[in-house]
């Protein structure tokens, strides 16, 4: 079994920060950053699972839901990476995306 625990850990850390952030901070861009990341990770997971299919874009369900959407996307990507032949570079790239988004969100 391939280890995707670091990806899940950094995703959980960002999601926890989103959950703890005040509404004003979420509305000033932190939630948008989280949603953009969730969408990107979701698309990556879908492309690993079905390279020729058109990926569905995660909907905007509001600032209070984005942390949960992020964790769904992180776990979906972690599982897709765990069972695919593409692994090390993709995991590292996903971790870097999460860390960069966390920094841009100011959380």
N, C-alpha and C positions, 0 to 999 in steps of 0.2 A: 504494500500500500504506500502510495506517495504521500509525503507530508505537506499539507497545506495549512498547518496550524498557524504559521506566522501571518499569512494573509488574513485568516479569520481573526486573529488577535488584533491586528492593526485596524481591521474593519470594525470590530466591536468597540475599540477605543474611540474611533471617530463617531460611531453611532451613539455611544454613551455621552460624548460631549455634546452632540446635537440634542439629545434628550434633556440634558441638564441646562442647555442654553436658554436664556430668557426669550420670550416671543419677539421682542424688539431686535435682538441679534439675529434670530432666525429670519426675520423679515428683511433685514438689511443685507442679506446675501448668503448667510451660512446654510440655510435650507436649500437655496438654489444651487449652491456648490455641492451639497450632499446629493441632490437629485441628479445633477449632471454626472457625478461620479457613478451613482447607482445605474443610470442609463448606460453609461459606457461599459461598466462591468457586465451588465445584463446582455448587451449586444455581443461582447466578447464571448460570453458563455454560450449564447445561442449560435454563434458562428462556429464554435468548437463542436457543438452537438449536431449542427446542420449547416455545413459550409456553403451550400447552394441556396438555401432558403432565405427569405427576407425576414430579418429580425424584427420582432415587435418592440415598439418603444414603450418603456415604462411610463404610465400616465402620472401627471402631477396631481397628487391626492391631498396636497396641503402641507404646510410647514410642520404640523405635529405628527405626520406620518412618515416623513422622509427618513428618519432613523431606521424604522422598520423596513422600508423599501431598500435602503442601503444594505441591511443585513441579509435580506433575501437575495439580492444581487451578489453579494460577497460569497454567500454559501453556495449559490448556484454555480458561480465561476469556480470556486474551490472544488466542487464535486466534478465539474466538467474537466478541470485540469487533472484531477486525481486519476481519472480513467482514460486520459488521452495520451498519445505518444509525445505531444508537445508539452514540456513541463517547465524546466528550470528557468528559461528566459521569460516565459509568460508569467510565472509566479512572481519573479523579481520585478517585472514590468507592472504587474497589478499592485504589488506592494508599494512601488514608487508612486503610482497614481494616487493611491489612498493617502500616502504621506504628503504629497503635493497638495491635494485637495484639502486636507486637514489644515495645512499651513495657510492656504488661500482663504479658507473659511474663518481664520483667526481664532480657532478654538484649540 
